[in-house]
Amino acid sequence: MTMSTLRHYLSEHPLIVGFRWSHAQSWGSTWSFLFTSISLYVLLSLLLHLLLSLLRPSRRPVPLGPIPALHSLCMALISATIFTGILFSAAAEIRDTRWFWRRSKTTPFQWLLCFPLGTRPSGRVFFWSYVFYLSRFLHAFRTLVAILRRRKLSFFRLFHHSILIAMSFLWLEFSQSFQVLAILLTTCVYSVVYGYRFWTAVGLPGACSFPFVVSCQMLVLGSNIVCHVGVLLMHLMKGGCNGIGAWLFNSVLNAAILFLFLNFYVKKMHLQLLVNNNRSKPKVVVTKKATAT
């Protein structure tokens, strides 16, 4: 497949160019669906954890076979596709609207941070934002895999996945600024993380999974903070960015995720340091002297 063909199917296809976020036409686009789906996700996770605790009190993991590897492979491919699609689509939008930006003295980077007031959720980038929103439900499936394999249910995981679904919905509902950069950062990192998880799930050698995955997640959170500061500055300098109310709500949620993640990260790293210190301590071998009788 040539680059021009790939660009056509990912940014110039009529379904992509003519996309429009609508409660009547887009699946999963209503507020009732959002609240119902998140509630079902939380309840299903709690119910599965409770049933396993009652039926398998030994806390032994449930064998899942190739399911975790297939899930990681699907997420890696979907994330790479969304990243490529929204990258091509953003470039096409910049190309088609550059004449208008020259009048308002707006640069492409400013557009990535701050949508003009009155922006509607239609066109190329919002199509891929919609695909990203739908992919969050497949991403949340990892919670069930973690419960079955590790027999653990963490509040942070439930909160994180629920917030990701809600935030991606708000991006579309209010044509929120900054979402293009957020999707590019997230899908780029997810394609690497889930590719690595697939690599290790099929038995290939890899580094310690926890530091690698957590470092990638820290990279996304740190980049989001920098971009959020940029959106605020653009909003004050340009006289307003579209969807700033939803952006403010997302900023609060991102701050909560960052706080929980740092707390989780510090505890895990402290536990890992204790384990490494115990392993590095020399073992004392006590030998008994033979006594003559």
SERO-4910 file (N, C-alpha, C, O; in steps of 0.05 Angstrom, whole numbers):
BEGIN
 pado doro    nc1    nc2    nc3   cac1   cac2   cac3    cc1    cc2    cc3    oc1    oc2    oc3
  Met    A     17    -24      0      0      0      0     18     25      0     35     28     17
  Thr    A     13     42    -19     29     67    -21     20     87     -1     -2     85     11
  Met    A     37    108      3     30    129     23      5    144     15    -11    152     32
  Ser    A      2    149    -12    -21    164    -21    -47    148    -16    -68    160     -8
  Thr    A    -46    122    -20    -69    105    -15    -76    105     15    -99    107     23
  Leu    A    -55    102     31    -59    102     60    -71    129     70    -89    129     87
  Arg    A    -61    151     59    -71    177     66   -100    180     58   -116    193     72
  His    A   -107    169     35   -135    171     25   -154    156     45   -174    167     52
  Tyr    A   -147    132     53   -165    116     70   -165    126     99   -184    121    113
  Leu    A   -145    141    107   -144    150    135   -151    180    138   -156    188    161
  Ser    A   -153    195    117   -159    223    120   -177    235     98   -189    256    103
  Glu    A   -178    222     75   -193    234     53   -218    217     45   -232    225     26
  His    A   -223    196     59   -246    180     52   -272    195     58   -272    210     78
  Pro    A   -293    193     42   -317    209     46   -330    205     74   -341    223     85
  Leu    A   -328    180     85   -339    176    112   -324    191    133   -335    200    153
  Ile    A   -298    195    129   -282    210    148   -286    240    145   -290    254    164
  Val    A   -285    250    120   -289    278    115   -317    288    123   -320    310    133
  Gly    A   -337    271    117   -364    278    123   -375    271    150   -399    272    155
  Phe    A   -357    263    168   -366    255    195   -378    278    210   -368    301    208
  Arg    A   -398    272    226   -410    292    244   -420    278    269   -435    259    268
  Trp    A   -411    288    292   -419    277    318   -448    285    323   -455    309    325
  Ser    A   -466    266    324   -494    271    327   -507    250    345   -500    227    344
  His    A   -525    259    363   -538    241    381   -556    222    366   -562    200    376
  Ala    A   -565    229    343   -583    212    327   -568    193    309   -579    172    302
  Gln    A   -543    199    301   -529    183    282   -505    169    293   -497    148    282
  Ser    A   -492    179    314   -468    167    324   -474    149    348   -487    157    367
  Trp    A   -465    124    346   -470    104    367   -455    113    392   -432    120    391
  Gly    A   -469    111    415   -457    118    440   -453    147    445   -436    155    461
  Ser    A   -469    164    432   -464    193    434   -483    207    453   -483    232    454
  Thr    A   -499    192    468   -518    205    487   -507    204    515   -491    187    522
  Trp    A   -517    223    531   -508    224    559   -518    199    574   -504    189    592
  Ser    A   -542    190    568   -552    166    581   -534    142    575   -530    125    593
  Phe    A   -524    140    551   -507    117    544   -480    120    560   -470    100    569
  Leu    A   -470    144    562   -445    148    577   -448    139    606   -431    123    615
  Phe    A   -468    149    620   -471    142    648   -478    112    651   -468    100    670
  Thr    A   -494    101    633   -501     73    636   -477     55    631   -473     35    645
  Ser    A   -461     61    611   -438     45    604   -417     45    626   -406     24    633
  Ile    A   -412     69    638   -392     70    660   -403     56    684   -387     42    698
  Ser    A   -429     58    690   -440     45    713   -439     14    710   -432      0    728
  Leu    A   -445      5    685   -443    -24    680   -414    -34    682   -409    -56    692
  Tyr    A   -396    -18    673   -367    -26    675   -359    -29    704   -346    -48    711
  Val    A   -366    -10    721   -359    -11    749   -373    -34    763   -360    -49    778
  Leu    A   -399    -38    757   -414    -59    770   -404    -87    761   -402   -105    778
  Leu    A   -398    -90    736   -388   -115    726   -361   -122    738   -356   -145    745
  Ser    A   -344   -102    741   -318   -107    753   -321   -115    783   -308   -134    792
  Leu    A   -338   -101    797   -342   -108    825   -355   -136    828   -348   -151    846
  Leu    A   -374   -142    811   -388   -168    812   -369   -191    806   -369   -211    819
  Leu    A   -352   -187    786   -332   -208    779   -313   -212    801   -306   -235    808
  His    A   -304   -190    814   -285   -193    836   -298   -207    860   -286   -224    873
  Leu    A   -324   -201    865   -338   -214    887   -343   -244    882   -339   -260    899
  Leu    A   -351   -250    857   -355   -278    850   -330   -295    852   -331   -318    862
  Leu    A   -308   -284    843   -283   -299    845   -274   -303    874   -263   -323    882
  Ser    A   -280   -283    891   -273   -285    919   -290   -307    933   -280   -320    951
  Leu    A   -314   -311    924   -332   -331    936   -327   -359    924   -327   -378    939
  Leu    A   -322   -360    898   -320   -386    885   -291   -397    885   -287   -421    885
  Arg    A   -272   -378    886   -243   -387    886   -229   -372    908   -212   -354    903
  Pro    A   -234   -380    933   -222   -366    956   -192   -370    958   -179   -356    973
  Ser    A   -181   -388    943   -152   -393    944   -136   -371    930   -112   -370    932
  Arg    A   -150   -353    916   -138   -330    903   -119   -339    880   -101   -324    873
  Arg    A   -123   -363    870   -107   -372    847   -117   -358    822   -142   -355    819
  Pro    A   -100   -349    804   -109   -336    779   -124   -355    761   -119   -379    760
  Val    A   -142   -343    746   -158   -359    726   -142   -360    700   -135   -339    690
  Pro    A   -137   -384    689   -123   -385    664   -139   -373    641   -162   -381    637
  Leu    A   -127   -355    626   -140   -342    604   -129   -349    577   -140   -340    557
  Gly    A   -108   -364    576    -97   -371    550    -86   -348    535    -72   -331    546
  Pro    A    -93   -346    509    -82   -324    492    -98   -298    494    -91   -279    480
  Ile    A   -119   -297    511   -136   -273    511   -120   -247    518   -124   -227    504
  Pro    A   -104   -247    539    -89   -222    545    -70   -214    522    -68   -190    516
  Ala    A    -57   -233    509    -40   -226    486    -56   -215    463    -47   -196    450
  Leu    A    -79   -227    457    -95   -217    435   -106   -189    441   -108   -172    423
  His    A   -114   -184    466   -124   -158    473   -102   -137    470   -107   -115    460
  Ser    A    -77   -144    479    -55   -125    476    -49   -120    446    -43    -97    438
  Leu    A    -50   -141    430    -45   -138    401    -66   -120    388    -59   -102    373
  Cys    A    -91   -124    395   -113   -108    384   -110    -78    392   -113    -61    375
  Met    A   -104    -73    418   -100    -46    427    -76    -32    414    -77     -9    408
  Ala    A    -55    -47    410    -31    -36    397    -37    -28    368    -30     -6    359
  Leu    A    -51    -45    353    -58    -40    325    -78    -17    323    -75      1    306
  Ile    A    -98    -17    340   -118      4    340   -106     31    347   -111     51    334
  Ser    A    -89     31    367    -76     56    375    -58     67    353    -57     91    348
  Ala    A    -43     49    340    -25     58    318    -42     69    294    -34     88    281
  Thr    A    -65     56    289    -83     65    268    -94     93    274    -95    111    257
  Ile    A   -104     97    299   -115    123    307    -93    144    305    -99    166    296
  Phe    A    -69    138    315    -47    157    314    -42    166    285    -39    190    280
  Thr    A    -39    147    267    -33    153    239    -57    169    227    -52    188    212
  Gly    A    -81    160    232   -104    173    221   -108    202    230   -113    219    213
  Ile    A   -105    207    255   -109    234    265    -85    252    257    -88    276    254
  Leu    A    -62    240    254    -39    255    244    -43    265    216    -38    288    209
  Phe    A    -52    247    198    -58    254    171    -81    273    169    -81    292    153
  Ser    A   -101    269    186   -125    286    186   -119    314    195   -128    334    184
  Ala    A   -102    316    216    -94    343    226    -78    358    205    -82    382    201
  Ala    A    -61    343    191    -45    356    169    -64    365    147    -59    387    136
  Ala    A    -84    350    141   -103    357    120   -120    381    128   -125    399    112
  Glu    A   -128    382    153   -143    405    163   -127    431    163   -136    452    156
  Ile    A   -101    428    170    -83    451    170    -80    461    141    -80    485    136
  Arg    A    -77    443    122    -74    450     94    -98    464     83    -96    483     69
  Asp    A   -122    454     91   -147    465     79   -155    491     91   -170    507     78
  Thr    A   -147    497    116   -157    521    129   -134    541    134   -138    561    149
  Arg    A   -111    537    122    -89    555    127    -95    583    117    -86    603    129
  Trp    A   -111    586     96   -118    613     86   -133    629    106   -130    653    108
  Phe    A   -150    615    122   -166    629    142   -148    637    166   -152    658    178
  Trp    A   -129    620    173   -111    625    196    -93    649    191    -85    662    210
  Arg    A    -86    653    166    -69    676    160    -82    702    167    -69    722    175
  Arg    A   -109    703    164   -123    728    171   -124    732    201   -121    754    210
  Ser    A   -127    710    216   -129    713    245   -102    710    258   -100    710    283
  Lys    A    -80    707    242    -53    704    253    -51    680    272    -40    682    294
  Thr    A    -62    657    263    -61    633    279    -42    613    266    -43    609    242
  Thr    A    -25    601    282     -6    581    273    -18    553    276    -36    550    293
  Pro    A     -8    533    262    -19    506    265    -16    496    294    -34    483    304
  Phe    A      6    503    307      9    494    335    -11    506    353    -21    493    372
  Gln    A    -18    532    348    -39    545    364    -66    532    360    -82    529    378
  Trp    A    -71    523    335    -96    509    329    -97    482    344   -119    474    353
  Leu    A    -75    468    345    -74    443    360    -81    446    389    -93    429    402
  Leu    A    -73    469    400    -79    474    429   -106    487    433   -119    482    453
  Cys    A   -115    504    414   -138    521    419   -155    522    394   -148    535    374
  Phe    A   -178    507    394   -197    509    372   -210    536    372   -216    546    394
  Pro    A   -215    548    349   -230    574    349   -258    571    361   -270    549    359
  Leu    A   -268    592    372   -295    591    383   -315    585    360   -313    596    338
  Gly    A   -335    568    366   -355    561    347   -348    535    331   -363    528    313
  Thr    A   -325    522    338   -318    498    324   -339    476    329   -347    471    351
  Arg    A   -347    462    307   -367    441    309   -353    414    308   -332    411    295
  Pro    A   -364    393    322   -352    367    321   -358    352    296   -374    333    295
  Ser    A   -345    360    274   -349    347    249   -323    348    233   -305    365    238
  Gly    A   -320    329    215   -296    329    198   -276    307    207   -282    289    222
  Arg    A   -252    310    196   -232    289    198   -223    283    227   -225    260    236
  Val    A   -214    304    240   -202    299    267   -223    289    286   -217    273    304
  Phe    A   -248    298    283   -269    289    302   -277    260    295   -287    246    313
  Phe    A   -274    251    271   -278    223    264   -259    205    281   -268    186    293
  Trp    A   -234    213    281   -214    197    295   -217    201    325   -210    183    341
  Ser    A   -227    224    334   -233    227    362   -256    208    370   -257    198    392
  Tyr    A   -275    204    352   -297    186    357   -287    157    358   -296    142    376
  Val    A   -269    150    340   -257    123    341   -242    119    367   -243     97    379
  Phe    A   -227    140    376   -213    138    401   -232    134    424   -226    119    443
  Tyr    A   -255    148    424   -275    145    445   -285    116    446   -288    105    468
  Leu    A   -291    105    423   -301     77    423   -279     57    432   -285     37    445
  Ser    A   -254     63    426   -232     45    434   -228     45    465   -216     27    475
  Arg    A   -238     66    479   -236     66    508   -251     43    521   -243     33    542
  Phe    A   -272     33    508   -287     11    519   -271    -15    517   -271    -32    535
  Leu    A   -257    -18    494   -239    -41    492   -216    -39    511   -207    -59    522
  His    A   -207    -15    515   -185    -10    534   -194    -18    563   -178    -29    578
  Ala    A   -219    -12    570   -229    -18    596   -231    -49    601   -233    -57    624
  Phe    A   -232    -64    580   -233    -93    582   -209   -104    598   -210   -126    609
  Arg    A   -187    -89    598   -163    -98    612   -168   -100    642   -154   -116    656
  Thr    A   -188    -86    653   -194    -88    681   -204   -116    687   -196   -128    708
  Leu    A   -221   -127    670   -231   -154    675   -208   -175    673   -207   -194    688
  Val    A   -190   -170    654   -167   -188    651   -150   -187    677   -141   -208    686
  Ala    A   -146   -163    687   -130   -160    712   -143   -174    735   -129   -186    752
  Ile    A   -169   -172    737   -183   -185    760   -180   -215    758   -176   -229    778
  Leu    A   -183   -226    734   -181   -255    730   -153   -266    734   -149   -288    744
  Arg    A   -133   -250    726   -105   -259    728    -93   -254    755    -79   -271    766
  Arg    A    -97   -230    765    -83   -222    790   -101   -223    815    -91   -221    837
  Arg    A   -127   -226    810   -147   -228    832   -146   -202    849   -151   -203    873
  Lys    A   -141   -179    836   -140   -154    849   -159   -134    834   -161   -135    810
  Leu    A   -171   -117    849   -188    -96    838   -180    -70    852   -187    -66    876
  Ser    A   -167    -52    838   -158    -27    849   -177     -4    842   -188     -3    820
  Phe    A   -180     13    861   -197     37    856   -185     54    835   -200     66    819
  Phe    A   -158     56    834   -145     72    814   -152     63    786   -157     79    768
  Arg    A   -152     37    781   -157     26    754   -186     32    746   -191     41    723
  Leu    A   -205     28    764   -233     34    758   -237     64    752   -250     71    732
  Phe    A   -226     80    769   -228    109    765   -215    118    739   -226    134    724
  His    A   -191    108    734   -176    117    710   -191    110    685   -194    127    668
  His    A   -200     85    682   -214     77    657   -241     92    654   -249    100    632
  Ser    A   -255     96    676   -281    110    675   -276    139    666   -292    149    650
  Ile    A   -256    152    677   -250    179    670   -242    182    641   -249    201    627
  Leu    A   -226    163    631   -218    164    603   -242    162    584   -243    176    564
  Ile    A   -261    146    591   -286    144    575   -301    171    576   -310    181    555
  Ala    A   -304    182    600   -319    207    603   -305    230    589   -318    246    576
  Met    A   -278    232    591   -264    254    579   -265    253    549   -269    273    536
  Ser    A   -262    229    537   -263    227    508   -292    233    497   -295    243    475
  Phe    A   -312    228    514   -339    236    506   -342    266    507   -354    278    489
  Leu    A   -331    279    527   -333    308    529   -317    322    506   -326    343    497
  Trp    A   -295    310    497   -281    322    475   -299    325    450   -298    346    437
  Leu    A   -316    305    445   -334    306    422   -358    323    428   -366    339    410
  Glu    A   -369    320    451   -394    334    457   -391    365    457   -409    379    448
  Phe    A   -368    375    466   -363    403    468   -342    413    449   -332    436    452
  Ser    A   -333    397    430   -312    405    411   -288    417    426   -278    438    419
  Gln    A   -279    403    446   -259    413    464   -232    417    451   -224    401    435
  Ser    A   -219    439    457   -192    444    448   -173    424    460   -178    412    481
  Phe    A   -150    422    447   -127    406    457   -131    376    452   -112    360    456
  Gln    A   -154    367    442   -159    338    440   -141    325    419   -134    301    422
  Val    A   -134    339    398   -117    328    377    -90    320    389    -80    297    384
  Leu    A    -77    338    403    -51    332    416    -54    310    437    -37    293    439
  Ala    A    -76    310    452    -80    290    472    -83    262    460    -72    243    470
  Ile    A    -97    260    438   -100    234    424    -74    225    412    -67    202    413
  Leu    A    -59    244    400    -33    237    389    -14    226    410     -1    206    406
  Leu    A    -13    240    433      5    231    454     -4    204    465     13    186    469
  Thr    A    -30    201    470    -39    177    483    -37    152    465    -27    132    474
  Thr    A    -45    155    440    -43    132    422    -15    124    415     -9    101    411
  Cys    A      3    144    413     31    138    408     43    121    431     56    101    426
  Val    A     37    129    455     48    114    478     34     87    481     47     67    487
  Tyr    A      7     87    477     -7     62    479      1     41    459      2     17    465
  Ser    A      8     50    435     17     31    414     43     18    423     48     -6    417
  Val    A     60     33    437     86     22    447     81      4    471     92    -18    472
  Val    A     64     14    490     59     -1    514     46    -28    508     54    -49    518
  Tyr    A     25    -27    492     10    -52    487     26    -70    468     23    -95    469
  Gly    A     42    -58    451     61    -75    435     80    -90    452     87   -113    448
  Tyr    A     90    -76    473    109    -88    492     95   -110    508    106   -131    513
  Arg    A     70   -105    516     55   -125    531     49   -149    514     50   -172    525
  Phe    A     44   -146    489     40   -169    471     66   -184    468     67   -208    468
  Trp    A     88   -169    466    114   -181    463    121   -199    487    130   -222    483
  Thr    A    116   -190    511    121   -206    534    100   -227    539    106   -248    551
  Ala    A     75   -223    530     54   -242    535     58   -268    518     49   -289    527
  Val    A     71   -265    495     75   -289    479    101   -303    486    109   -322    473
  Gly    A    114   -294    508    137   -307    518    164   -297    509    185   -309    515
  Leu    A    165   -274    495    190   -263    486    203   -247    509    188   -236    526
  Pro    A    229   -246    510    242   -233    532    238   -203    532    235   -190    511
  Gly    A    237   -191    555    233   -162    557    244   -152    584    252   -168    601
  Ala    A    244   -126    587    253   -114    612    231   -118    633    210   -129    627
  Cys    A    236   -108    657    216   -109    678    192    -93    669    194    -69    663
  Ser    A    168   -106    668    144    -93    656    136    -68    671    128    -49    659
  Phe    A    137    -69    698    126    -47    713    140    -20    708    127     -1    702
  Pro    A    167    -18    710    180      8    705    175     18    677    171     42    673
  Phe    A    175      1    657    171     10    629    143     21    625    140     43    614
  Val    A    123      6    633     95     15    629     90     40    645     77     59    635
  Val    A     99     41    670     94     64    687    108     89    676     98    111    678
  Ser    A    132     85    666    147    108    655    133    119    631    132    144    628
  Cys    A    121    102    614    106    112    591     81    128    601     74    148    589
  Gln    A     68    117    621     44    131    631     52    158    644     37    178    642
  Met    A     75    159    657     84    184    669     90    204    647     86    228    650
  Leu    A    101    194    624    106    212    602     81    225    591     81    248    585
  Val    A     60    209    588     34    220    579     23    240    598     15    262    590
  Leu    A     23    234    624     13    253    644     29    279    645     18    300    647
  Gly    A     55    276    644     72    300    644     67    317    619     66    342    621
  Ser    A     65    305    596     60    320    571     32    333    572     29    355    562
  Asn    A     13    320    584    -14    331    586    -14    356    604    -27    376    598
  Ile    A      2    356    625      4    379    642     15    403    627      5    425    629
  Val    A     36    398    612     49    420    596     29    431    576     26    456    573
  Cys    A     14    413    562     -5    422    542    -29    437    555    -39    456    543
  His    A    -37    428    579    -59    442    592    -51    471    599    -67    489    597
  Val    A    -26    475    608    -17    502    613    -17    518    587    -24    542    587
  Gly    A     -9    505    564    -10    519    539    -38    527    530    -42    549    519
  Val    A    -57    510    535    -85    516    529    -95    540    545   -108    558    535
  Leu    A    -88    540    571    -96    563    588    -84    589    578    -97    610    577
  Leu    A    -59    589    570    -46    613    560    -58    622    534    -63    646    530
  Met    A    -64    603    516    -77    610    491   -105    621    495   -113    640    482
  His    A   -119    610    514   -146    620    520   -145    649    530   -163    665    523
  Leu    A   -125    656    545   -123    683    556   -113    702    534   -120    726    534
  Met    A    -95    692    517    -82    710    497   -100    713    472   -100    735    460
  Lys    A   -114    692    464   -129    693    439   -158    701    443   -173    704    423
  Gly    A   -167    706    467   -194    714    472   -214    691    474   -238    696    473
  Gly    A   -204    667    478   -222    645    482   -216    621    465   -209    624    441
  Cys    A   -218    597    477   -215    572    462   -242    557    464   -256    559    484
  Asn    A   -248    542    444   -273    527    444   -273    505    464   -253    492    468
  Gly    A   -296    501    478   -299    480    497   -283    484    522   -273    464    534
  Ile    A   -279    508    531   -261    514    553   -274    503    579   -259    496    598
  Gly    A   -300    503    581   -313    492    605   -308    462    608   -301    453    630
  Ala    A   -310    447    586   -303    419    587   -273    415    593   -266    396    607
  Trp    A   -257    432    582   -228    431    587   -222    435    616   -205    421    628
  Leu    A   -236    454    629   -232    458    658   -239    434    674   -225    426    693
  Phe    A   -262    421    667   -270    397    681   -250    374    676   -244    360    695
  Asn    A   -240    372    652   -220    352    646   -194    357    661   -180    338    670
  Ser    A   -187    382    665   -163    389    680   -165    379    709   -145    369    720
  Val    A   -188    383    721   -192    373    748   -190    343    749   -177    332    768
  Leu    A   -202    329    730   -200    300    729   -172    290    725   -163    271    737
  Asn    A   -157    304    707   -129    297    702   -112    301    727    -94    285    733
  Ala    A   -118    322    742   -104    327    767   -109    304    787    -91    296    801
  Ala    A   -134    295    788   -141    273    806   -127    247    798   -117    233    814
  Ile    A   -126    242    771   -112    218    761    -82    220    767    -70    200    776
  Leu    A    -71    244    764    -42    247    769    -36    242    799    -16    229    805
  Phe    A    -53    252    816    -49    248    845    -50    219    852    -33    208    866
  Leu    A    -71    205    842    -73    176    848    -50    160    836    -41    141    848
  Phe    A    -42    168    812    -21    153    799      6    157    813     21    137    816
  Leu    A     12    181    822     36    185    837     36    170    863     57    159    871
  Asn    A     13    169    876     11    154    901     16    124    895     30    111    910
  Phe    A      4    114    874      7     86    866     36     81    858     48     60    865
  Tyr    A     48    100    844     76     96    834     95     95    857    113     79    858
  Val    A     92    113    877    110    114    900    108     89    916    129     78    924
  Lys    A     84     79    920     81     54    936     94     30    921    107     14    934
  Lys    A     89     29    895    101      6    880    131      7    880    145    -13    883
  Met    A    142     31    875    171     33    875    183     27    902    205     15    904
  His    A    170     36    923    180     30    950    180      0    955    199    -11    966
  Leu    A    158    -14    947    156    -43    950    178    -57    933    190    -76    942
  Gln    A    183    -47    909    203    -59    892    231    -55    903    248    -73    901
  Leu    A    236    -32    915    262    -28    928    267    -47    951    289    -57    955
  Leu    A    246    -51    967    248    -70    989    254    -98    979    270   -112    991
  Val    A    240   -106    957    245   -133    946    274   -135    936    287   -156    940
  Asn    A    283   -115    922    310   -115    911    331   -116    933    352   -129    931
  Asn    A    326   -101    955    345   -101    977    346   -128    991    368   -137    999
  Asn    A    323   -141    993    323   -167   1006    338   -188    989    351   -206    999
  Arg    A    335   -185    962    349   -203    944    379   -199    945    395   -218    941
  Ser    A    388   -174    949    416   -167    947    431   -174    973    456   -174    974
  Lys    A    416   -178    995    429   -184   1020    443   -212   1019    430   -231   1009
  Pro    A    468   -214   1028    481   -241   1027    468   -260   1047    460   -253   1069
  Lys    A    465   -284   1038    453   -304   1055    474   -316   1074    496   -322   1066
  Val    A    467   -318   1099    485   -329   1119    479   -358   1122    457   -367   1129
  Val    A    500   -374   1118    497   -403   1120    508   -412   1146    532   -407   1152
  Val    A    493   -424   1162    501   -434   1189    508   -463   1187    492   -480   1179
  Thr    A    533   -469   1194    542   -497   1193    546   -507   1222    555   -492   1239
  Lys    A    540   -532   1227    543   -543   1253    570   -558   1254    577   -573   1236
  Lys    A    585   -554   1276    610   -567   1280    605   -595   1291    588   -600   1308
  Ala    A    621   -614   1280    619   -641   1290    630   -644   1317    652   -633   1323
  Thr    A    618   -658   1335    627   -662   1362    634   -691   1366    620   -709   1357
  Ala    A    655   -695   1381    664   -722   1386    649   -734   1409    644   -720   1429
  Thr    A    642   -759   1407    627   -772   1428    645   -792   1442    636   -806   1461
***
